[in-house]
Amino acid sequence: MKKILLKLRHLILSILLFGTAFYIQEIALNNENYVIDNASIEKTLHNLETELENGVQKIAEIVRTEKYIENNGHTWLIDEDFTNFREKEITILVYKNDSLKFWSDNSIPGMKLASSRKFDTRKISQIGTALYEVKTKTVGDVKIIGLLRLKNKFSYENKYLKNNFHNDFKLPSSVRISALPGAQGSNIKDKDGKHIFSLFRINKLDTKKEKPGLIAVLYFLGFAFFLVFLNQIFSEIVTDKKYSPLWLSLIILLLIIARFFSIKYRFPDFIYSLDFFDTKAYQGTFPSSNVGDLLINSVLLAFLCANIFKIYNLEKLILNISKNNKILKFTVVVPFSLAVITYAYYIFDIISDLINKSDIPLAIYNILELNFFSLIAYSSAVLLISSFIFLTDRIIRL
């Protein structure tokens, strides 16, 4: 019995960690004290979107008729009344050739607005300490951007800093907002009938007790210990010369399928409502469309790369196929080499997107700006590069 428990210790730890995380999650998601009225939220949102579109259209008409850039430079619209915009928490920005020429208020730090490119592909964007819906319109070489504040996103709260929603929504700050849909969340649609964000109810009475970071860590540790358990099992089975790679292949296939459905259906739902599983800071391509998925996928890829040569004796396989014929051996090795090159391109694309298409601070020389997203990005890059080096080394040995 003691030997069995010793062998299963990592699996038992994994189950305990997953169970504890799920238990805390259920307490945090105890939403009997508050109900979100989707119809009411969507009606309010559509009214605000109309105000946003009208504001952008108004500025576009002025741009078309007054040729402000040539005549008045940056002093135009000085006499316009933007009181209604401020009351509706709408900010208007005007760019010419990607250079900011006008902004309707000072609610957003100027350094966050240096370029209009960050608004090109995102309908929801975090700018500074708030989350905004984005509406853009182009008139010649002038780009007009309207921003509707949805919710503040401070890293912590006190009596002065509150993560409150737009006043018209009448939602408590404990409700979480995500740009991606969730099975347990309230999925909200815009005027065009398309999903724009999801709301996740958190028990207002338990908000102070809520530990979303702790839940995420527990889930991640449970996943890590499960991989350690699988690695141990693989190592023990491979030492038995009578083992069949088919069963281990089946385990890996089931692991990949489970991961695919986890990403597709965003499960566990509570974890996918957290900031680092959102696309505000980084929006990559499937299956690593956010930094949270990127980290988990990087760990899984490193695990698979470390075990693929344990499960399959590729050297023996190639030797049996080639029969010591160098030309035939070269022909067999080429597909493996192409797979490694494809993997290298995949890693390059991810790192390139992290650098060029994300708002994650990655400059080592500016260490004070680095945050938890930076740590995840660097950890993922290290895991991917390490797995690539390992694969390349083994392929060269073939």
C-alpha positions in Angstrom: 0.0 0.0 0.0 2.8 2.4 0.9 4.5 1.7 -2.4 1.3 2.3 -4.3 0.8 5.7 -2.5 4.4 6.6 -3.2 3.9 5.9 -6.9 0.7 7.8 -7.0 1.8 10.8 -4.9 1.9 13.2 -7.8 -1.5 12.2 -9.1 -3.0 12.5 -5.5 -1.4 16.0 -5.2 -2.9 16.9 -8.6 -6.4 15.7 -7.6 -6.2 17.6 -4.2 -5.1 20.8 -5.9 -7.8 20.6 -8.6 -10.4 19.8 -5.9 -9.3 22.7 -3.6 -9.3 25.1 -6.5 -12.8 24.0 -7.7 -14.1 24.3 -4.1 -12.8 27.8 -3.7 -14.1 28.7 -7.2 -17.6 27.5 -6.3 -17.6 29.7 -3.2 -16.5 32.7 -5.2 -19.0 31.9 -7.9 -21.9 31.6 -5.4 -24.0 34.1 -7.3 -27.4 33.8 -5.5 -27.1 37.3 -4.2 -27.0 39.0 -7.6 -28.6 38.3 -11.0 -27.4 40.0 -14.2 -30.2 41.0 -16.5 -28.8 40.4 -20.0 -31.6 42.2 -21.8 -31.2 45.3 -19.6 -27.4 45.4 -20.0 -27.7 45.0 -23.8 -30.3 47.7 -24.1 -28.1 50.1 -22.1 -25.1 49.2 -24.1 -26.9 49.7 -27.4 -28.0 53.2 -26.3 -24.4 54.0 -25.4 -23.1 52.6 -28.7 -25.5 54.9 -30.5 -24.1 57.9 -28.6 -20.6 56.7 -29.4 -21.3 56.3 -33.1 -23.1 59.7 -33.3 -20.1 61.4 -31.6 -17.6 59.8 -34.0 -19.9 60.7 -37.0 -20.2 64.3 -35.8 -16.4 64.7 -35.7 -16.1 63.0 -39.1 -18.5 65.6 -40.6 -16.4 68.5 -39.2 -13.2 66.9 -40.6 -14.8 66.6 -44.0 -16.1 70.2 -44.1 -13.5 72.4 -42.3 -10.2 70.9 -43.5 -9.0 71.6 -40.0 -5.5 70.2 -40.4 -4.4 72.6 -43.1 -6.2 75.7 -41.5 -5.9 75.4 -37.7 -3.5 72.6 -36.9 -4.1 71.3 -33.4 -6.3 74.2 -32.2 -9.5 73.1 -33.9 -12.7 72.2 -32.1 -11.6 74.5 -29.2 -15.1 76.0 -29.1 -17.0 72.7 -29.4 -19.0 71.6 -26.4 -18.0 68.1 -25.2 -20.0 68.1 -22.0 -22.4 65.4 -23.3 -19.5 63.1 -24.2 -17.9 63.4 -20.8 -21.3 62.7 -19.1 -21.6 59.5 -21.2 -18.0 58.7 -20.4 -17.0 58.9 -24.1 -13.6 60.1 -25.3 -12.9 61.2 -28.9 -9.4 61.0 -30.4 -8.3 62.3 -33.8 -5.1 61.1 -35.5 -3.5 62.3 -38.7 -0.9 59.9 -40.2 -0.9 58.0 -36.8 0.0 61.2 -34.9 -2.5 62.4 -32.2 -4.0 65.8 -33.1 -6.9 66.1 -30.8 -8.5 64.5 -27.7 -11.8 65.5 -26.1 -10.7 65.1 -22.5 -7.8 64.1 -20.3 -9.3 61.0 -18.7 -6.6 58.8 -20.4 -2.9 59.4 -19.9 -1.3 60.9 -23.1 1.5 58.3 -23.3 -1.2 55.6 -23.8 -2.5 57.4 -26.9 0.8 57.9 -28.8 -0.3 55.6 -31.7 -3.6 54.7 -33.2 -2.4 51.3 -34.3 -3.5 49.5 -31.1 -7.1 50.3 -32.0 -7.0 48.8 -35.5 -8.2 45.3 -34.8 -9.7 45.4 -31.3 -13.3 46.2 -30.5 -12.5 46.1 -26.8 -9.2 47.6 -25.5 -7.7 48.3 -22.2 -6.1 51.7 -22.1 -4.4 52.8 -18.9 -6.6 51.7 -16.0 -9.9 51.2 -17.9 -11.5 48.9 -20.4 -13.1 50.6 -23.4 -15.3 49.8 -26.4 -13.6 51.1 -29.6 -15.3 52.7 -32.6 -13.2 53.9 -35.5 -13.8 55.9 -38.7 -11.4 57.1 -41.3 -11.7 60.2 -43.4 -8.8 60.4 -45.8 -5.6 60.3 -43.8 -7.5 61.2 -40.6 -8.6 58.5 -38.2 -11.3 59.3 -35.6 -11.5 57.0 -32.6 -14.3 56.9 -30.1 -13.8 55.2 -26.8 -16.7 54.2 -24.5 -15.6 53.4 -20.9 -17.0 50.0 -19.8 -15.2 49.4 -16.5 -12.1 50.5 -14.6 -9.3 47.9 -14.3 -7.1 49.1 -11.4 -4.6 46.5 -10.1 -5.9 47.1 -6.6 -8.9 48.9 -5.0 -9.2 51.3 -2.1 -11.6 54.1 -1.0 -10.3 56.2 -3.9 -9.7 53.7 -6.7 -12.7 51.6 -7.6 -13.2 49.1 -10.4 -16.6 50.4 -11.2 -18.6 50.0 -14.4 -20.1 52.7 -16.5 -22.8 54.3 -14.4 -25.6 53.4 -16.8 -25.0 49.7 -16.4 -25.7 49.8 -12.7 -23.5 46.8 -12.1 -21.4 46.2 -8.9 -17.7 46.3 -9.2 -17.5 42.6 -8.1 -18.8 41.5 -11.5 -15.9 40.4 -13.7 -15.7 41.4 -17.4 -14.0 39.4 -20.2 -13.7 40.1 -23.9 -14.1 36.3 -24.6 -17.3 34.3 -24.2 -17.7 31.9 -21.3 -20.1 29.0 -20.6 -21.0 30.2 -17.1 -20.9 33.9 -17.9 -23.5 36.3 -19.2 -22.6 36.8 -22.9 -23.4 40.3 -24.0 -24.0 41.3 -27.7 -23.5 44.6 -29.4 -25.9 46.4 -31.7 -24.9 44.2 -34.6 -25.8 41.1 -32.6 -22.2 40.0 -32.2 -20.6 39.0 -28.9 -18.7 41.9 -27.4 -18.0 40.9 -23.8 -19.0 38.5 -21.0 -19.9 39.2 -17.4 -19.2 36.8 -14.6 -21.0 37.1 -11.3 -19.1 37.0 -8.1 -20.9 36.8 -4.7 -20.9 40.3 -3.3 -20.7 39.0 0.3 -17.6 37.0 -0.5 -15.8 39.6 -2.6 -13.2 40.3 0.1 -12.5 36.6 0.5 -12.1 36.0 -3.2 -8.7 34.9 -4.2 -8.7 34.6 -8.0 -4.9 34.5 -8.2 -4.8 31.7 -5.6 -7.3 29.7 -7.6 -5.3 30.1 -10.8 -2.1 29.0 -9.1 -3.9 25.9 -7.6 -5.2 24.9 -11.0 -1.8 25.4 -12.7 0.0 23.4 -9.9 -2.6 20.7 -10.3 -1.9 20.6 -14.0 1.9 20.6 -13.4 1.8 17.7 -10.9 -0.4 15.7 -13.3 2.3 16.1 -16.0 4.9 15.1 -13.5 2.8 12.0 -12.8 2.5 11.2 -16.5 6.3 11.7 -17.0 6.9 9.2 -14.1 4.6 6.7 -15.6 6.1 7.1 -19.1 9.6 6.5 -17.7 8.6 3.4 -15.8 6.7 1.9 -18.7 9.4 2.6 -21.2 11.9 0.6 -19.1 9.8 -2.5 -19.7 10.9 -3.8 -23.1 7.5 -5.4 -23.7 5.6 -2.1 -23.5 3.4 -1.0 -26.4 3.8 2.7 -27.6 0.1 2.5 -28.7 -1.1 2.9 -25.1 1.2 5.9 -24.4 0.1 7.4 -27.7 -3.5 7.1 -26.7 -2.8 8.9 -23.4 -1.1 11.7 -25.2 -3.9 11.9 -27.7 -6.5 12.1 -24.9 -4.4 14.9 -23.2 -4.3 16.9 -26.4 -8.1 16.4 -27.0 -8.8 17.5 -23.4 -6.7 20.6 -23.9 -8.4 21.4 -27.2 -11.9 21.3 -25.6 -10.6 23.2 -22.6 -9.5 26.1 -24.9 -12.6 25.8 -27.1 -15.1 25.9 -24.3 -13.0 28.0 -21.9 -13.0 25.5 -19.0 -12.6 26.0 -16.0 -14.8 29.0 -16.6 -13.7 31.0 -13.6 -10.1 30.7 -14.6 -10.8 31.9 -18.1 -12.5 35.0 -16.7 -9.2 36.1 -15.1 -7.2 38.9 -16.7 -4.3 36.8 -18.1 -6.8 34.6 -20.0 -8.2 37.6 -21.7 -7.0 39.2 -24.9 -6.6 42.8 -23.7 -2.8 42.6 -23.2 -2.1 40.0 -25.9 -4.2 38.6 -28.7 -2.5 35.7 -30.5 -3.9 33.0 -32.8 -5.6 29.8 -31.7 -4.7 27.8 -29.6 -2.5 30.4 -27.8 -4.8 33.4 -28.1 -3.9 34.8 -24.7 -1.0 34.7 -22.3 -2.7 32.2 -20.0 -3.2 29.7 -22.8 0.2 30.4 -24.1 1.9 29.4 -20.8 -0.2 26.2 -20.5 0.5 25.2 -24.1 4.2 26.0 -23.7 4.4 23.7 -20.7 2.5 20.9 -22.5 4.7 21.3 -25.6 7.8 21.1 -23.5 6.4 17.9 -21.8 5.6 16.3 -25.2 9.0 17.2 -26.6 10.8 15.7 -23.6 8.8 12.4 -23.8 8.3 11.8 -27.5 11.8 10.2 -27.8 11.1 8.1 -24.7 7.9 6.6 -26.2 9.2 6.1 -29.7 12.6 4.7 -30.4 13.0 6.7 -33.6 16.7 5.8 -34.0 15.8 2.1 -34.2 12.8 2.8 -36.4 14.9 4.8 -38.9 17.6 2.1 -38.8 15.1 -0.6 -39.6 13.6 1.4 -42.5 16.8 2.5 -44.1 18.7 -0.8 -43.7 22.0 1.2 -43.4 21.3 2.9 -46.7 22.4 6.5 -46.3 20.1 7.9 -49.1 17.1 6.1 -47.7 18.0 7.2 -44.2 18.2 10.8 -45.4 14.8 10.5 -47.0 13.3 9.3 -43.7 15.0 12.0 -41.6 13.8 14.8 -43.9 10.1 14.8 -42.6 11.4 15.0 -39.0 13.6 17.9 -40.0 10.8 19.7 -41.7 8.6 19.3 -38.6 11.4 20.9 -36.4 11.6 23.8 -38.9 7.8 24.3 -38.8 8.0 24.3 -35.0 10.8 26.9 -35.2 8.5 29.2 -37.4 5.7 28.6 -34.8 7.9 29.8 -32.0 9.2 32.7 -34.0 5.6 33.9 -34.8 4.6 33.7 -31.1 7.6 35.7 -29.9 7.2 38.2 -32.8 3.5 38.7 -31.8 4.5 39.1 -28.1 6.9 41.9 -29.1 4.9 43.6 -31.9 1.3 42.9 -31.2 0.9 43.1 -27.5 0.8 45.7 -24.7 2.9 43.5 -22.4 6.0 45.4 -21.1 9.0 43.3 -22.1 11.9 45.7 -22.0 14.5 44.3 -19.5 16.2 47.6 -19.1 13.0 49.1 -17.8 12.5 46.5 -15.0 10.1 48.6 -13.0 7.5 48.4 -15.7 7.6 44.6 -15.9 4.5 42.8 -14.4 3.0 39.4 -14.1 2.1 39.3 -17.8 5.8 39.9 -18.5 6.8 36.9 -16.3 4.3 34.7 -18.2 5.5 35.9 -21.6 9.2 35.3 -20.7 8.4 31.9 -19.1 6.5 30.8 -22.2 9.3 31.9 -24.5 12.0 30.0 -22.4 9.9 26.8 -22.4 9.3 27.0 -26.2 12.9 27.7 -27.0 14.2 25.0 -24.7 11.9 22.4 -26.2 13.0 23.5 -29.7 16.7 23.1 -28.7 16.0 19.6 -27.3 14.1 18.6 -30.4 16.9 19.9 -32.7 19.6 18.1 -30.7 17.7 14.7 -30.9 17.0 15.1 -34.7 20.7 15.9 -35.4 21.7 12.7 -33.5 19.4 10.7 -35.8 
